[in-house]
């Protein structure tokens, strides 16, 4: 079992439906919406409680923003410093321009270790490059050890949330997956397994234990890379990361280049804002930090793959580079009304939610229909910026990316939206046309109210081509009098 074939950011999502099409299907799934509403609501409340305990929360956000901006401003220098210090500590640092190069490096390292399987700590970078699929093609099994990732993998599914990848599944569904699939790839779930969370966690723990004890190679990501010490940091809640990082002989960490922090001192800020923003905890249950191999303790061979895969392209965009501040806390997903209703799969990307809507089109480009649609997967309500611990202005970036999508697709056969915008531009360009349109709308409003609707204020369906718009929302009945005519009739609104 190596995971669902649609997990990835390079090729697997090509041909996926646009966000709008996928969301339309998700909105009809009442179970999915119920699962998302309950889960995100719980996480929101926990976050609000622990953030509310701090008098200096906004100062911490400003500090985190400043640290990440400083790191990105001199990223090349910090990466070289990190490489030098990690190498001096005994690690081997590899550089990967793209997913293909990163996968080749990891496959070669696993083969060199003589292994046919690896255990993995949850890593979005490895999902981004489709590492599981590359390992499978090389005859190597990759076992996910995070509980939620295990659920996704056994269910032949793909993640729908940054922090809780299986947020779209409920306990009854997880029980069925464990009973049906665990025995095919290792220790089976007990026959009397219930949907009690403790029993489900115990079944996962026993299933994974034999893999932890057997594995010779582990693959991890990293939440942070510390330049001045050459250290990597992983924070997690279950202890599976600690098992992967200490038991195998070889440890391979795939790390996005934007994860670098300049100094050890900077870590203090992020170990305060990350757990509060992600799991709603004051601190992470497990914080693992390692600097190369250590004699008699942990892996003897430590490899670090520094991954670009489009990040330098994002860095080159002054209006888009702040997306690289992201520390993958998922706070923006938990407050987003669009994500809560559409779910993570609608985004057609490893990175769902508001941050995915701005990060994915920059990493992948806007060449495919799904990537073009992502900047429009938002109501621009601004809740994502309010909770972001590194103050990424996602709404402003969405507007920037929408402009880019429109500019890149000028010319050729116009879409319906483009025709509508051209018509609106023609209408608003001359006040006489606008006045005529207002008069016509007033007449139609009077007819609708007097003959069809009576006192009703909304239309439930408009004629084609506006029907696609009104099918998802109520359209207001045109007013019987325009503001312009009212203003003229009342002499500027003043009583005579």
C-alpha positions, 0 to 999 in steps of 0.5 A, a space after each residue: 500500500 503506497 497511497 492514493 494515486 492522486 496525491 501530489 502536486 506535479 502530475 497527479 492533479 492534472 485533469 482534475 475539475 476546477 474548484 467550482 466544479 469540485 465544490 459543487 459536488 462536495 456541497 451535496 455531501 451532507 456527511 462531509 459537511 457535517 464532519 468538516 463543521 464539527 472538526 473545524 469548529 472544535 479546532 477554532 474554539 481551542 485556538 481561540 482559548 489558548 490565543 486569548 491567554 496571551 497579552 502579546 499575541 499580536 506582538 508574536 505575530 509581528 515577530 514571526 512575520 519579521 523573522 520569516 521576511 528576514 529569512 526570505 530576504 537573504 535566503 541564499 545566504 541562510 541556505 549556504 550557512 545551513 548546509 555548512 553547519 549541517 555538513 559539519 555536524 555529519 549530515 549529507 545535504 542534497 539540493 533538488 531543483 524539482 520533484 523529479 530530482 528530489 525523488 531520484 535522490 531519495 530512491 537512490 538513497 533507499 536503494 543504497 541502504 538496501 531497503 525495500 520499505 520506508 516509514 514516514 513522518 507526515 510531510 507535505 513536501 513529500 506529498 507535493 513531489 509525489 514521493 510515495 508514487 516514485 518509491 512504489 515505481 521503484 518497488 519500495 513501500 512507503 508506510 505513513 505513520 501519522 494516524 490521519 495519514 494512515 487512515 488516508 493511505 489505507 482508505 486509498 484516499 488523499 488528504 483534505 486538510 493540512 493538520 488533520 488529513 482525514 478530517 473528512 472521515 468520521 469514526 465509523 468510516 475509520 473503523 471500516 477502513 481499519 477492519 477492511 485494509 489493515 490485514 492486507 499490509 500488516 497486522 490486522 485490526 482486531 475483529 471486535 474493533 469499535 469506533 471508540 477513539 481509544 480503540 482505533 488509536 490502539 489498533 493503529 499503534 499495534 499495526 505500526 509498531 512492527 513497521 517501526 521496529 523493522 524499518 531500516 530507513 525513515 523519511 521525514 519533513 521538517 517544520 523548521 531548519 535552523 541555519 546557524 546550527 544546521 538543525 532540523 525541527 519536527 513538531 507532532 502530537 502522537 510520537 510517531 515522528 519520534 519513532 521514525 527519527 530515532 529507530 531506523 539506521 538511515 534518516 532522509 529529510 525532504 525540506 522546502 527551502 523556505 523552512 530555513 530560520 536564520 538562528 536558534 533564537 528565532 525558534 522560540 517565537 515559532 514554538 509559541 505561535 505554531 501549536 496555538 494556531 494549529 492544534 490549539 495547544 500551548 506547546 507540542 507534545 513532541 518537539 524533535 530536534 536533531 543536528 546530524 547523526 550522533 554516535 550510539 544514538 539515533 540514525 547513523 546516516 542523516 541525509 537532508 534534501 533541500 527542495 526548490 520545486 518552484 519556490 524560487 519562482 514564488 520568491 521572485 514575485 514581490 506580491 506573492 512571496 509572502 506565501 512562503 512565510 507559511 508554517 503549515 499551521 492550517 489556521 486559515 482552513 479552520 476559519 474559512 467558510 468556503 473550505 468548511 463547505 467545499 472540503 479540501 479535495 475540491 482544491 485539487 492540490 496537496 495544499 487546500 484552503 486559503 493558503 493552497 489557493 495562493 500557494 499552489 498556483 504560484 508553485 505549479 503556475 496557472 497553466 491548468 484549469 484547476 490552477 486558474 480556478 484556485 484564486 477565485 475559491 474565496 469570498 475575500 472575507 479576510 478571516 484567514 489573515 486575522 488568524 494567520 500567525 505569520 500575517 500572510 495577507 491572503 485576500 490581497 494575494 488572491 486579488 493579485 493572482 486573479 489579476 494574473 489569471 485574467 491577464 494571462 488569458 486575454 485574447 482568443 475566444 472569450 469566456 462567458 464571464 469575459 463577455 459579461 464583463 465587456 457588456 458591463 464595461 460598455 454599459 457603464 461607459 455612457 450614462 445614457 446607456 446606464 439610465 436606459 438599463 435602469 429604466 428597463 430594470 424598473 419596468 421589469 421589477 414592476 411587472 414581476 411584482 405585480 403579475 408574478 411575485 407579489 410581495 416576494 423579494 427574491 427570484 429563485 431562478 433566472 433565465 439562461 445564461 444567468 441560471 447558473 448563477 441563480 441556481 446557487 443563490 437567490 437573485 433580488 427582484 429588480 427595484 421598481 425605481 432606480 436610485 437616480 429616478 428617486 433622487 430626481 423625484 425627491 429633489 436630492 432626497 430632501 422633503 419639500 
